[in-house]
Amino acid sequence: MRVLGVDPGLTRCGVGVVEGLPGRTCRLIGFEVVCSDPAADLAQRLLALDIALTDFVTRYSPDAVAVERVFSQHNVRTVMGTAQAGAIALLAAARAGLPVQMYTPSEVKAAVTGSGQADKAQVTAMVTRLLRLDAPPRPADAADALALAICHVWRGAARARLATAAGPQRATDGYRK
């Protein structure tokens, strides 16, 4: 399975691709950080991110996309930019017909380090070790994107089996008239 991981951010968006199977060592395919100028027009920044993510999907042909779920922060402006960047990642995946799974930072940390409370340095160290890299991926946004992809390779298959076992849900499930 080849997975594209996206650590959304409007100024710096980490993107990484790994290939692997659940319970096995993953292999690095590629990574980069897409940057935009905070002083630039928001619409142009989002368009540039869309173009870069679409190019990444085309270039690496992933089977699935894993995106970090936006979590509440104290700075609403930062949350908005992160949410907008995450939405662009979802759009790029949907346009390509790819399944998307979102993971919280704690889920990703737990998957790659064994602790949902791990810090960025621990995540980067484990990504470096798990992918058998000579040097840590830099900046940290790239390591986070690779951690998302690894998390999905290892946990995504189990989630898919659970969803299949649960069966199809009607669009009205959970809503009462």
Phi, psi and omega in degrees: 000134178251125185235134173264120177258138180232120173261094190292142175193145182280322178276317178225119179243113179281136180224131180211149180234130174231162178230138179176185178230153179306133178080001180243164178292134177273159179241133178291132175255315178180162176201160173195171174239123179270122183247151174220154182282120180301338180276348182286163178299134183304314181300320180290325177295317179293321178297316179299320178294318178300315179298315181295316180292321177297319177297318180298316178298316180294316184292320188253353177044062179289159175272338182203164179233134177243127183236139177289131178286133179293133178242157184294131174236172180282332182269101183299324180298319178295317179299318180298314179297319179295318179295319179296317178295320177297321179296324178295321177297317178297319179297315180299319178293314181298319179300326180272358180074027183262142174291145181236140173230137178253141181232143175284158176304322180295321178297318181294313180301316180296321181294319185264337182245342184093354179224127178288354180256009182299150177267175184301321180297320179293320178297313180299318179298318181289322176299317179300315181290313184296325180268000179056050181269151178285331181220152179296143175292133181234147355286186184301332179299325178292317179297321179295320178296319178293323177297321176299315180296317178298315178305315182291320178302316185280326184252337184298322180296319179294319178297320180296318179297320178295319179295320179295318180295326180289339178082169181292143178251143177285153180300336183267357180304134177089353180244137178246143178266000000 
